[in-house]
Amino acid sequence: MKFQFQELNIIYDKTALLIIVSILSVLSIFQLLDILKKRHGMEFVRSSLSSKAERDRFAKFKHLIKSDNHVLMT
């Protein structure tokens, strides 16, 4: 009888682990979708800038971010 309870505990532990892993994978998918949405949003912002001055400011800002990231990586 005691052996059967141990088997049930192992089954419950495996089921709980499977549920946790499933939840984490769903959360990862939501994070990836959020990242893609933000990137698409940046493309929308860049394409919707109307004046040349605004486009130039955006390009300068983007260049500064890229150069800062390059400095941090090296």
N, C-alpha and C positions, 0 to 999 in steps of 0.2 A: 504494500500500500504506500509506503514512504517513497519508493522508487517512482511510482506514478506521479506523485506530487512534484518530485524533482523534474520529471519530464515536462509537466505542465508549466512549471516555472521557466524552464528553458524556452518553451514555445512562446510564452508571454513575453520573455525578454527579447526574443528574436522579432516578435511582432512589434513590440515597442520600438526597437531599433529601426525596423523597416519603416514605421510611421514617421519617425524623426528624420530619417534620410529622405523620405518622400517630401516632407514639409520643407526641408532645406533646399532640395532641388527645385521645388516650386518657387521658393523665395529667390533663388539664384536666377531663375528665368524672368521673374518680375524685375530684378535689378538690371538684367541685360536689356529688357524692353525699355526700362527707364533711361538707360544710357543711350540707346538708339533714338529714343524720342528726343532727348536733349540735343544730340548731334543733329538730328533733322531740324530741330528748332533753330540751331545756330545757322544752318544753311538757309533757312527761311529768313532769318534776320539779315544775313548777308545779301540775299537776293532782293530783299525789299527796301534796302537803303536807297533813298531817292537821289540825293544830291551828291556831287563828286566829292565835296568836302567831307560828308559823312562817310562815304566809301573809303576815302583816304585815312580818316581817323580810325576806322575799323581795321584797315590793313595795317596801320602802324601799331595798333594795340595787339593784333594777332601776331605780328612780327616780334614784338616785345615778349609775348608769352612764349613763343617758340624759342627765342634766344635764352630766356630764363630757364626753360626746361632743359635746353642743351647744356647750360652751365651747371645745373644741378646734377645731370647725369654723368658729367666728366669728373 
